[in-house]
Amino acid sequence: MALSLQVNPGVRADNTQKFIRIQGTMSVVGTGSYPVGGLPLDSVILALPDCTTNSGIRRVILTSLNGTGYIYQRVGTVGGSTGTMMILQVPPNGSLTTAAPLQQIPSSLNMQGIQNDLIDFEAEVIRNA
């Protein structure tokens, strides 16, 4: 099974007025290399039963609950992307004290640290009228 995201049990949805906010945790599961551009995210969120929208994902905030040091960021549907979760890290020749931007993890990275991480998420979609 290729690497993918899996939402864990205990998801909560707040369906009030114009927006639906869905909160929960997810994990990276499966085997294989990290795909350039990130793991599919929007399709995982949109498959949740509480996610009743035809407008797509508005935003997703992703945070490591285990403090692994990796940064999880949603890359939206701009430029042909389909809504992925990109995993970022400090560049090898950079540091947190420089202005070097974070870079995507390499496909050759051992995924064990990421697969042992628990990723908190809050997704927001526009509710169907």
FENMOMO-V626805 format. One record per residue. N is the residue number from 1. RES is the residue in one small letter. PHI is phi in radians with two decimals (999 if undefined). OMEGA is omega in whole degrees, -180 to 180 (none if undefined). NEAR is the number of other ideal C-beta (glycine too) atoms within 10 Angstrom. Layout:
((N	RES	PHI	OMEGA	NEAR) (N	RES	PHI	OMEGA	NEAR))
//
This chain:
((1	m	999	179	7) (2	a	-1.16	177	10) (3	l	-1.03	178	17) (4	s	-2.74	176	16) (5	l	-1.73	179	22) (6	q	-2.30	178	11) (7	v	-1.37	-178	18) (8	n	-1.51	178	11) (9	p	-1.05	177	6) (10	g	1.76	179	8) (11	v	-1.22	178	18) (12	r	-2.04	178	10) (13	a	-2.19	177	17) (14	d	-2.02	-175	13) (15	n	-1.89	-178	13) (16	t	-2.16	176	9) (17	q	0.89	-169	7) (18	k	-1.57	-173	7) (19	f	-2.06	169	13) (20	i	-2.01	176	21) (21	r	-1.95	-178	16) (22	i	-2.05	-179	21) (23	q	-2.13	177	15) (24	g	3.12	177	19) (25	t	-2.19	176	17) (26	m	-2.49	-180	23) (27	s	-2.37	172	15) (28	v	-1.54	-178	19) (29	v	-2.18	176	12) (30	g	1.71	-179	13) (31	t	-2.25	177	9) (32	g	1.96	-177	11) (33	s	-1.60	175	12) (34	y	-1.19	-179	20) (35	p	-1.38	177	13) (36	v	-1.01	-178	11) (37	g	1.73	175	12) (38	g	1.88	179	22) (39	l	-1.54	177	20) (40	p	-0.98	-179	16) (41	l	-2.06	-175	25) (42	d	-1.00	-179	21) (43	s	-1.12	178	13) (44	v	-1.21	180	20) (45	i	-1.16	-178	27) (46	l	-1.14	179	16) (47	a	-1.41	179	9) (48	l	-1.20	-177	16) (49	p	-1.06	-179	7) (50	d	-1.39	-176	16) (51	c	-1.59	-178	18) (52	t	-1.81	-180	13) (53	t	-2.52	171	16) (54	n	-2.06	-179	10) (55	s	-1.78	-178	10) (56	g	1.44	-178	13) (57	i	-1.38	176	21) (58	r	-1.51	178	14) (59	r	-2.84	174	11) (60	v	-2.45	174	21) (61	i	-1.81	-177	13) (62	l	-2.17	-178	19) (63	t	-2.50	174	13) (64	s	-1.30	176	16) (65	l	-1.49	-179	10) (66	n	-1.71	178	12) (67	g	1.14	-177	8) (68	t	-1.24	-177	16) (69	g	1.70	176	10) (70	y	-1.40	178	18) (71	i	-1.87	179	15) (72	y	-1.83	-177	25) (73	q	-2.43	176	16) (74	r	-1.41	172	21) (75	v	-1.83	-174	17) (76	g	-1.22	-173	16) (77	t	-1.65	178	13) (78	v	-1.42	175	7) (79	g	1.26	176	6) (80	g	1.55	177	5) (81	s	-1.19	-179	14) (82	t	-1.89	-180	13) (83	g	1.48	-176	20) (84	t	-2.14	172	21) (85	m	-1.80	178	22) (86	m	-1.63	178	21) (87	i	-1.87	-175	24) (88	l	-2.03	177	15) (89	q	-2.56	176	16) (90	v	-1.19	180	16) (91	p	-1.12	-178	12) (92	p	-1.00	-179	9) (93	n	-1.73	180	7) (94	g	-1.99	175	14) (95	s	-2.68	179	9) (96	l	-1.22	180	7) (97	t	-1.65	177	6) (98	t	-1.72	179	10) (99	a	-1.62	-180	5) (100	a	-1.14	179	13) (101	p	-1.24	175	9) (102	l	-1.14	179	16) (103	q	-2.19	178	13) (104	q	-1.16	179	16) (105	i	-1.11	179	19) (106	p	-1.33	179	11) (107	s	-1.11	-178	11) (108	s	-1.47	-177	7) (109	l	-1.13	172	15) (110	n	-1.19	-173	8) (111	m	-1.45	-175	18) (112	q	-1.02	-180	8) (113	g	-1.11	180	13) (114	i	-1.31	-180	20) (115	q	-1.21	177	13) (116	n	-1.55	-179	11) (117	d	-1.51	174	21) (118	l	-1.94	-174	13) (119	i	-1.81	176	23) (120	d	-1.43	178	15) (121	f	-2.41	169	22) (122	e	-2.33	-180	15) (123	a	-1.88	178	27) (124	e	-2.27	177	17) (125	v	-2.30	175	26) (126	i	-1.49	-177	14) (127	r	-1.17	173	15) (128	n	-1.06	-180	9) (129	a	-1.32	none	6))
//
